[in-house]
Amino acid sequence: MMLSWVGVSDSIAYENGWWRALAMVSITPTALWGPIVLALAYSYHLRRRPARG
C-alpha cells in the first residue's frame, strides 16, 4: 500500500477515486506513526534532561 500511496507502484485497483481517497486517509496516520513517535520521544528527552551548569 505504501508504494502505491507515493506513486511507485499502481498494483491496487480501486473502483473509483473515492475509494482511493478513503484508503489514503486511512493509511496516512499509520505511515506517519514512526516519525511522530520519534519526534515526541526527542522532545520528551529535551524537556527531561538535567540542566547544564
Summary of the structure (lengths in Angstrom):
residues: 53
radius of gyration: 18.1
end to end distance: 49.6
largest distance: 62.5
contacts: 86
relative contact order: 0.11
helix: 68%
strand: 0%
